[in-house]
Amino acid sequence: MANQKERDGMERQEQIREAYKELGGDFANIYDGYITYSTLSGKLMSRLMWGFNKETNAEWIRAALSCVPDDFSGKMLEVPVGTGVLTIPVYKGLSSADITCLDYSPDMMRNAERRAEAIGVSNVRFVQGDVGELPFEDEVFDIVLSLNGFHAFPDKEAAYRETFRVLKKGGLFGGCFYVSGEKRRTDFTAKHLFVPKGSFTPPFETKGSLRGRLEAMYDEVRLTVVNAMASFCCRK
């Protein structure tokens, strides 16, 4: 039987799925359906590339968002925001929070902005920028969230430094990304499809290298790996 924390996580994930469905066809694309496991093509892609089913897909999302409390009211940075498919519905329930969403791609960010407008999220500002050179002062955010970004960032060292720099002492760094050496089919797909397309950029962390890096930077580290997706929550 699930404990209260697990039930809360499942409830949050169900709210995310329902909010996604409410947005309708204008926002439904292959990427979003694949991330949320909510369309036929998305489910097929997720199974083939990651070996996910409905339960394991929900598991990594819960872990990736675990750094964001349901009653959060501080300052948060999400980088990259992408299309906002996982986070914009969450932000709707964080009306007292001050949230900044940054992405290098104006096209991706435009989708997130449209999504926020469609469901009435008004406490989020969108900034175009580079994670390797964040346009913010030191130690200004209570939470820095990065979903599916680090496996794509070309300068990962700069991304680690910058996300650490803008995070307050005692703040939380959370998110998720692909790690190699955990799932053969995902490693194969990453090497032969995602890297040539430019959506993944080597070198990639392994579970061990990621744990070592995070533990060297942060005081507290919680790391969960589901198939080849590593989700983490770290306290500075």
N, C-alpha and C positions, 0 to 999 in steps of 0.2 A: 504494500500500500504506500502511495506517495506521501511524503511529509508535507508540512505547510509550505516550506520554501519551494519544493518541487511543484506543488499545486499552483502557487503564485506564478512561477515561471511558465507553466503550461497555460495559465489564464492570460498572461501577457502575450504569449505567442499566438493564442487564438484571437486576441484583440487585433494583433498585427495583421493576421490573415484576413480577418473580416474587414478591416480598414482598407486593405489592398483591394479586396473584391468590390468595395463600394466605389472605388475610383473609376472602374469601368474600362472600356476598350481604348480610350485615348492614351492611357498610360501602360496598358498591357503590352509588353514586348517580350522577346525571347529571354533577355537577360533577367528581367524582373520575375518572370515565371519560373525561371531556373533557380534563382536565389531563394524565392519564397516557396518553391515546390507546390505551385498553385495552378499550373497549366499542364496539359498533356505533354506538350513538347518540353516544357521545363522539367517535369518529372523524369522523362526519358533521358534528357541530357544529364541530369543530376545522378541518376542511377549509373549511366555509362561512364561518366567522368570521375565521379567521386565514390560510387558505391553506396549512395545514400538511399534511405527510404524515408517515409514521412516522419518516423520517430527520430532517426539519427539526424535528419535535417533540422528538426525542431531542437534537438539537443545542442548542436553547435551554435545555433542562434541564441538560445537561452544563455549559454556560456559567454558568447561574445558581447551580450548586452548586460551581463551581470554586474558591471561596474556602475550602472546607471540606476540609482534608487528610484522607486516609484514616486517618492515625494521630493525629488531633487529640486532645489531652488537656487543653486549657485550659477557659476559661469562655466560653460562647457564649449569646447571646440571639437568639431567633427571634421576629420581630414583623412581621406577624401569623402565628400558626401555622395558622390556618384549620382544615381537617380533618386536617392532618398527612400527607396522602397522599404527598407527595414526600419529606418529611424524616424522619418517624418510622422508616421502614425504614433510612435512612442512620444514624440515631442508634443503631440496634441494634449497629452495628459500631464505635461510639465509646464503649465501656464505661468508659473512663477520663476522659471529658469530663464537665464540669459544665454542664448545659444547662438554660436557662430558656426556656419557651415562653409568650408573652403574646398575648392576643387580647381585643378589645373585646366580642366576641360569646360569651357563655357556651355557646350551642348549638353553635357551630363548635368551640370548644375541647373540649367534651364528647366530640365525635367523635374528636378527636385523642387525648384521654385513653384512650378505649376502644381505639383502635388501638394505643397504646403498651402497654396492658395485655395485649392479645391476642397480641402478638408478644414479650412479655417484656422491654420496655424499662423499666428502673427508675432510670436516672440523669437523668431529666428531671422538672422541676417545672413546674407550670402555674399561671399568674398571670393573673387577669382585670384588664385595665387599658387605658389610653389611650396610644397612641404619642406623642401630643402632650404628655404629661406622665408620662414614665416614672418608676416608683417605685423608682429605683436611684440610687446615688451616681455621681459623675463617674468616668469612666475605670476601669470595673470589668470590662469584657468584652474578651476577645481577638478575638472575632468577633461582629459583628452581622449577621444574615441577615434579609432581607426579600423574600419571594417574593409577587408579585402583590398588593402592598399599596398602593404609592404612588399608583397610578391610582385607588384607592378612598378614600384618606384625605382628609377634608374640609379639614384644615389641613395642607397639605403643607410649608409653611415650618417649622412647629413639629416636624413629623416629621423633616425633615432635621436640624434643630438638635438634637433629642433623641437621635437615633441616633448622631450625631457626639459628643455630650457623654458618653455612657456608654461609648464605645469608648476603649480604652487607646491611648496613643501607640505607633505601630508596629502597631496592630491592623488587622484587615481588615473592610471593609464590603462585603457582597456581596448579590446578589439579582437580581430582574428585575421589570419591569412594562411596561405598554403605553406606546408613544410614538406620537404622531400624525404624519401626513404620510408614512408609509412604505408603507401598504397601503390602497387605497381602500375595499375591502370591510370592513376592520376599522374604519376611521374611520366609515364609514356605520353599522355595527352599534353601535359605541360611542355615537354621537350619538343614534340612533333607538331603541335597545333598552336598552343598559346604563345610560346616563345617566338616562332616565326611570324605570327600575327602582331607581335609587339605588345600583347596584353599582359604577359608575364615577362619579367626581366631577371635573368640570373645575375649574381649567385643567389641561391635559395638557402634559407635556414633549414636545419634538421630539428627534430624535437629536442635533442640534446644541446645543440648549439644555441637554440633560442632560449632554453632554460638558463644556460650559462650566461648569456648576454643579459637577460632580464635581471637575474639575481645579482649580477655585478653592478647594475645601475640602480635597482630599486630595493627598498627595505623589505617589502613583502611581495611575494609573487605567487599567484595561483594560475596554473597552466593546465588546460584540458585539451587533449587531442582526440578528435573524432575522425576516424579514417585518416585523411591527410590535411584536415583543417585544424589548425591550432588556435584556440581561443584563450584569452588571458585577461587577468585583472591584477594590476600591480600598484602598490602604494609607494610614493616617493618619500 
